[in-house]
Amino acid sequence: MVELTYFYDDGAPDVDNLPKPVLDALKGLTFVDDDQVTDLLVRKRDLSSNLRVEDATPIMAAGFDLGSPFIHVVVREAPRQEVIV
């Protein structure tokens, strides 16, 4: 499972345009091919909005410290494939 959050500050692409280049960039790093990804969660959030971040990872905190747009990516085990919630 891959979770992407694009933190932007001035306009953002459509949310459906975000995952393809990121998944392609992860090939060979976190998985052999992006056809292994069975679940995908994609978000975009405006940095100038009133965000409340719970349980920020150190990497995410570093992204906020930069003060510019960034993409936070989490790769984790997918939920059971036999159950749809």
C-alpha distance (Angstrom), angle and dihedral (degrees) to the residues before:
residue distance angle dihedral
M1 . . .
V2 3.79 . .
E3 3.80 124.3 .
L4 3.82 117.4 -166.3
T5 3.77 126.4 -173.3
Y6 3.79 118.5 -177.5
F7 3.79 111.5 -158.1
Y8 3.81 107.3 -161.4
D9 3.78 136.0 174.7
D10 3.81 106.9 -162.4
G11 3.77 119.3 24.3
A12 3.76 124.5 -33.9
P13 3.78 136.5 -146.3
D14 3.77 119.6 -103.2
V15 3.77 109.2 -74.6
D16 3.81 91.5 -118.8
N17 3.83 90.4 61.5
L18 3.80 94.3 58.5
P19 3.82 106.3 72.1
K20 3.82 103.7 53.7
P21 3.83 98.8 66.7
V22 3.80 91.8 40.3
L23 3.80 93.7 50.1
D24 3.80 90.3 46.8
A25 3.82 90.1 51.9
L26 3.82 90.9 51.8
K27 3.81 93.1 55.7
G28 3.77 108.9 115.4
L29 3.82 91.9 13.2
T30 3.79 105.5 67.1
F31 3.79 101.5 2.8
V32 3.78 137.5 11.5
D33 3.80 94.1 -118.1
D34 3.78 134.4 -3.1
D35 3.80 90.3 -117.6
Q36 3.83 84.3 80.6
V37 3.81 89.6 68.9
T38 3.81 108.0 98.0
D39 3.80 99.3 170.1
L40 3.79 130.5 38.7
L41 3.81 130.9 -177.1
V42 3.81 116.2 -172.2
R43 3.80 126.8 -175.2
K44 3.78 137.3 167.6
R45 3.80 122.6 -157.6
D46 3.79 130.2 -173.2
L47 3.80 111.4 -123.4
S48 3.81 90.0 -150.5
S49 3.81 92.5 57.7
N50 3.77 125.1 90.4
L51 3.82 97.2 -87.3
R52 3.76 123.4 -179.3
V53 3.79 112.4 -166.1
E54 3.77 118.8 -163.5
D55 3.80 121.5 -161.4
A56 3.80 95.6 -0.3
T57 3.77 113.3 -166.6
P58 3.82 117.5 -127.9
I59 3.81 88.3 -108.5
M60 3.81 91.6 53.4
A61 3.82 91.0 47.5
A62 3.81 89.1 52.0
G63 3.80 89.0 52.7
F64 3.80 90.9 54.5
D65 3.81 90.2 47.5
L66 3.82 89.5 58.9
G67 3.78 89.8 63.0
S68 3.78 93.9 -144.4
P69 3.82 135.2 93.7
F70 3.79 117.0 -69.2
I71 3.78 141.8 165.5
H72 3.78 119.4 -124.9
V73 3.81 113.4 -155.6
V74 3.79 127.0 -168.3
V75 3.80 121.8 -175.3
R76 3.77 114.8 -165.5
E77 3.75 141.2 154.2
A78 3.80 111.5 -70.3
P79 3.78 120.8 -118.7
R80 3.78 117.9 -99.2
Q81 3.78 108.5 -63.9
E82 3.81 93.2 -143.2
V83 3.82 93.5 62.8
I84 3.79 126.5 65.0
V85 3.78 115.6 -166.8
